[in-house]
Amino acid sequence: MIIFEDKQSVVFQSALFKVLSTVIFTEDAVIVVDPAMLPHEVNEIRALVDDRIADRELIVIFTHGDFDHIVGYPEFKDAMKIGSLGMDKHANKREKVQLINDFDNEYYIDRLGEREYPEFDEVIDHDGQTYQVGSTKLTFYLAPGHTSDGLFTVLESHGIWVAGDYLSDFELPFLNDSSIAYKNTLEKAKEILASYNIRLMIPGHGSHTTDQKEILKRIHMAEKYIYALEEAVIKKDMDKIAELGKQHPYPSSFTKSCHEENVKVIRHDAKKPNGN
């Protein structure tokens, strides 16, 4: 469903996982980020694009390769497709597609066409890399930590920042890649906030925000959780570790396993020389 709309952008929120999909309209392009997730939801996004695109270029950006963010790819194969080098060179592309198949089979979901992993026309391999069509310029920043292939996208002219699976209003960090990289990405998030006049920030799950103070609050919330968990793991404070695990909203076997994975990642990272 649509949870935010103005002249430049529309934000959709899926009924599943509160996944956010973004559509941005500029003079030269229609930009779609992470079209998700149920078939009728992806179709709603595609219908909006088809209704408004006219003669503009269609660009689709994927923030990372998790299955809930790439599931809509087959409906947008005709677009200019952009992703990070980590996504393009991902070693487990077949496993990502299998996760879509497993999910759909478990819930009896039918989709048109084959489930596929995205193929990219433009690959982002460094911070500050841009893609431009007409006067529309997109600037990208690598965002590892949650996954190794994360990507931030900034449309400076519109003050829009799409952050992928960071800066949620409710979801605590999932450190699937590295706690060290995640903290570095949070520092990068502060730099982006300081460098651009951001008027709309869209995370991967939850709710968008138009308030820069709220963005900073979300950065600090993520930092607080990571540093507290690091301290608890180093001190082997099992009570504190358990307490932090209970801070995950929507308690389930999934959030429990995510917290346990966070603990494993931090233990692994703590063994690295100088935390690098």
Secondary structure, 3 states (H helix, E strand, C coil): CEEEECCCEEEEECCCCCEEEEEEECCCEEEEECCCCCHHHHHHHHHHHHHHCCCCEEEEECCCCCHHHHCCHHHHCCCEEEEEHHHHCCCCHHHHHHHHHHHHHHCCCCCCCCCCCCCCCEEECCCCEEEEECCEEEEEEECCCCCCCCEEEEEHHHCEEEEECCCCCCCCCCCCCCHHHHHHHHHHHHHHHHHCCCCEEEECECCCECCHHHHHHHHHHHHHHHHHHHHHHHHCCHHHHHHHHCCCCCCCHHHHHHHHHHHHHHHHHHCCHHHC
